[in-house]
Amino acid sequence: MQYRIGDFAAHMGVTPDLLKHYEDQGLLWAEHRENGYRYYPFQTSPKFLAAMQLKSYGIPIRSMQALINDASPEELMAELQSRTAHMEKEAERLRMLIEEERSLEAWMARRQPQEDDWEVTDFESFYFLPHSLGLVFIENDDIYKILPDWLGWMPLVKSTLAVSPTPAEDGTLPSSWGLSVRESTAKAAGIPVNESVEFIPSGKAFILHYAGPARMKSSTSRTA
């Protein structure tokens, strides 16, 4: 039995454009008739369903043909195991991002009712990846080798301004923009570090969690 492209697409739960795309990639076969329509034989459906299973694992179309037609069971399982390992890493990344957002929600709920909230507290050791000195990007190949990996883990990785307590000759405090991440997070996520990364050991710090609207309004009026 052969089905016109629209009917075959409806029975397979997809769009005609998807069928055309898979056919153009050599995964499906259709008879092209003089009336301009494509007709797909019923026997095409098992191969299409196999391709859809591979698609769920993130396997690109260009790799499906060989896996469906030529791969041994062992080769197919090896590919699926590799894809599953990648999916597990992505699932862990998403879990950590969700936890970070939940933590931010709790932080906001605690701080918003207060005008000011600060504390001196212990902080965990962290890594700092400098990216600029003042308003000029740092030219260091080691930074840009790992920068994409760090950016991929935001907001677990934070945009950070580091200010030196030692004034420069002109009296200003040297500053450096960059990215920071807790040591434990970096290790859990596999975020790479190299010689461009600074390690800040754990210690105590003054933390201004929140400056309420009254304080912000007062500061604005004084600087206006």
VEXDO-354547 format. One record per residue (C-alpha): residue number from 0; x, y, z. Coordinates in steps of 0.05 Angstrom, whole numbers. Last residue first. Example, Ala and Ser with C-alpha at 12.3 -4.5 7.8 and 13.67 -1.06 7.14 Angstrom:
2
[rec 1 [273 -21 143]];
[rec 0 [246 -90 156]];
END
This chain:
224
[rec 223 [450 1280 838]];
[rec 222 [500 1240 880]];
[rec 221 [466 1252 947]];
[rec 220 [397 1242 918]];
[rec 219 [417 1175 887]];
[rec 218 [446 1149 953]];
[rec 217 [382 1167 990]];
[rec 216 [339 1133 938]];
[rec 215 [383 1070 942]];
[rec 214 [379 1070 1018]];
[rec 213 [304 1077 1018]];
[rec 212 [295 1025 963]];
[rec 211 [333 971 1002]];
[rec 210 [407 954 995]];
[rec 209 [413 878 992]];
[rec 208 [464 824 1004]];
[rec 207 [523 867 1023]];
[rec 206 [576 815 1039]];
[rec 205 [636 828 1082]];
[rec 204 [683 769 1074]];
[rec 203 [714 712 1113]];
[rec 202 [759 657 1085]];
[rec 201 [763 604 1031]];
[rec 200 [821 606 983]];
[rec 199 [817 648 919]];
[rec 198 [847 611 859]];
[rec 197 [864 654 799]];
[rec 196 [852 625 729]];
[rec 195 [900 642 672]];
[rec 194 [943 581 688]];
[rec 193 [887 533 671]];
[rec 192 [817 515 695]];
[rec 191 [763 474 663]];
[rec 190 [691 469 689]];
[rec 189 [679 395 703]];
[rec 188 [610 410 732]];
[rec 187 [623 379 800]];
[rec 186 [694 406 803]];
[rec 185 [673 476 783]];
[rec 184 [615 475 832]];
[rec 183 [660 455 890]];
[rec 182 [710 509 873]];
[rec 181 [656 563 871]];
[rec 180 [654 601 805]];
[rec 179 [679 669 783]];
[rec 178 [679 707 717]];
[rec 177 [717 769 699]];
[rec 176 [721 844 706]];
[rec 175 [786 873 734]];
[rec 174 [795 934 777]];
[rec 173 [854 977 798]];
[rec 172 [835 1025 855]];
[rec 171 [849 1097 834]];
[rec 170 [901 1141 867]];
[rec 169 [939 1158 804]];
[rec 168 [997 1114 825]];
[rec 167 [950 1055 834]];
[rec 166 [914 1043 899]];
[rec 165 [922 976 936]];
[rec 164 [855 945 956]];
[rec 163 [849 914 886]];
[rec 162 [778 910 859]];
[rec 161 [752 846 827]];
[rec 160 [686 853 790]];
[rec 159 [650 787 778]];
[rec 158 [601 758 727]];
[rec 157 [580 693 760]];
[rec 156 [587 620 739]];
[rec 155 [528 581 765]];
[rec 154 [489 631 722]];
[rec 153 [524 615 675]];
[rec 152 [554 547 660]];
[rec 151 [562 555 584]];
[rec 150 [601 619 596]];
[rec 149 [655 580 633]];
[rec 148 [661 530 576]];
[rec 147 [665 586 524]];
[rec 146 [720 622 566]];
[rec 145 [766 561 568]];
[rec 144 [812 572 509]];
[rec 143 [797 647 512]];
[rec 142 [833 657 578]];
[rec 141 [894 616 558]];
[rec 140 [903 658 496]];
[rec 139 [916 720 538]];
[rec 138 [901 790 512]];
[rec 137 [862 821 570]];
[rec 136 [802 862 548]];
[rec 135 [807 936 563]];
[rec 134 [757 975 606]];
[rec 133 [794 967 672]];
[rec 132 [835 905 663]];
[rec 131 [791 854 629]];
[rec 130 [774 780 628]];
[rec 129 [800 752 694]];
[rec 128 [778 681 709]];
[rec 127 [767 675 784]];
[rec 126 [762 608 819]];
[rec 125 [729 598 887]];
[rec 124 [741 578 959]];
[rec 123 [677 580 1000]];
[rec 122 [657 641 1040]];
[rec 121 [652 652 1114]];
[rec 120 [610 709 1138]];
[rec 119 [608 783 1153]];
[rec 118 [537 805 1141]];
[rec 117 [493 853 1103]];
[rec 116 [420 867 1093]];
[rec 115 [390 935 1083]];
[rec 114 [318 960 1075]];
[rec 113 [289 891 1091]];
[rec 112 [227 860 1062]];
[rec 111 [264 841 998]];
[rec 110 [321 801 1030]];
[rec 109 [292 734 1052]];
[rec 108 [246 724 992]];
[rec 107 [302 745 945]];
[rec 106 [350 694 974]];
[rec 105 [297 639 971]];
[rec 104 [284 653 897]];
[rec 103 [359 656 883]];
[rec 102 [368 587 915]];
[rec 101 [312 559 872]];
[rec 100 [347 588 811]];
[rec 99 [413 556 830]];
[rec 98 [378 489 843]];
[rec 97 [348 492 773]];
[rec 96 [416 507 742]];
[rec 95 [446 447 779]];
[rec 94 [392 401 754]];
[rec 93 [401 428 683]];
[rec 92 [475 413 685]];
[rec 91 [461 343 713]];
[rec 90 [412 330 656]];
[rec 89 [464 353 606]];
[rec 88 [516 306 635]];
[rec 87 [466 249 633]];
[rec 86 [449 266 561]];
[rec 85 [522 261 541]];
[rec 84 [527 192 574]];
[rec 83 [464 172 537]];
[rec 82 [495 192 471]];
[rec 81 [556 150 483]];
[rec 80 [514 91 506]];
[rec 79 [471 97 443]];
[rec 78 [532 97 399]];
[rec 77 [561 36 433]];
[rec 76 [494 1 429]];
[rec 75 [491 12 353]];
[rec 74 [562 -14 344]];
[rec 73 [546 -77 385]];
[rec 72 [481 -89 347]];
[rec 71 [521 -84 282]];
[rec 70 [516 -20 241]];
[rec 69 [500 -22 167]];
[rec 68 [428 -3 152]];
[rec 67 [401 34 213]];
[rec 66 [467 61 241]];
[rec 65 [495 78 172]];
[rec 64 [432 116 152]];
[rec 63 [426 152 219]];
[rec 62 [493 188 219]];
[rec 61 [475 244 170]];
[rec 60 [409 253 207]];
[rec 59 [444 274 271]];
[rec 58 [438 230 334]];
[rec 57 [406 270 390]];
[rec 56 [381 208 427]];
[rec 55 [309 225 408]];
[rec 54 [332 229 335]];
[rec 53 [354 156 340]];
[rec 52 [283 136 358]];
[rec 51 [256 179 301]];
[rec 50 [302 144 252]];
[rec 49 [276 76 275]];
[rec 48 [205 102 265]];
[rec 47 [223 122 194]];
[rec 46 [253 55 180]];
[rec 45 [191 20 205]];
[rec 44 [145 67 164]];
[rec 43 [178 56 96]];
[rec 42 [143 -11 86]];
[rec 41 [77 28 81]];
[rec 40 [101 55 14]];
[rec 39 [108 130 7]];
[rec 38 [77 168 -51]];
[rec 37 [104 236 -72]];
[rec 36 [58 282 -111]];
[rec 35 [75 320 -173]];
[rec 34 [19 292 -217]];
[rec 33 [72 255 -257]];
[rec 32 [89 211 -197]];
[rec 31 [149 214 -150]];
[rec 30 [154 147 -114]];
[rec 29 [183 156 -44]];
[rec 28 [244 130 -8]];
[rec 27 [266 149 62]];
[rec 26 [333 158 96]];
[rec 25 [370 188 36]];
[rec 24 [379 258 65]];
[rec 23 [328 286 15]];
[rec 22 [279 234 39]];
[rec 21 [288 255 111]];
[rec 20 [276 328 91]];
[rec 19 [215 310 50]];
[rec 18 [186 271 108]];
[rec 17 [197 330 154]];
[rec 16 [164 377 105]];
[rec 15 [103 331 101]];
[rec 14 [93 342 176]];
[rec 13 [95 288 230]];
[rec 12 [46 241 265]];
[rec 11 [62 180 223]];
[rec 10 [-9 171 197]];
[rec 9 [-14 246 182]];
[rec 8 [53 245 145]];
[rec 7 [31 185 103]];
[rec 6 [-34 221 85]];
[rec 5 [1 285 65]];
[rec 4 [55 248 26]];
[rec 3 [6 205 -13]];
[rec 2 [4 134 13]];
[rec 1 [25 69 -19]];
[rec 0 [0 0 0]];
END
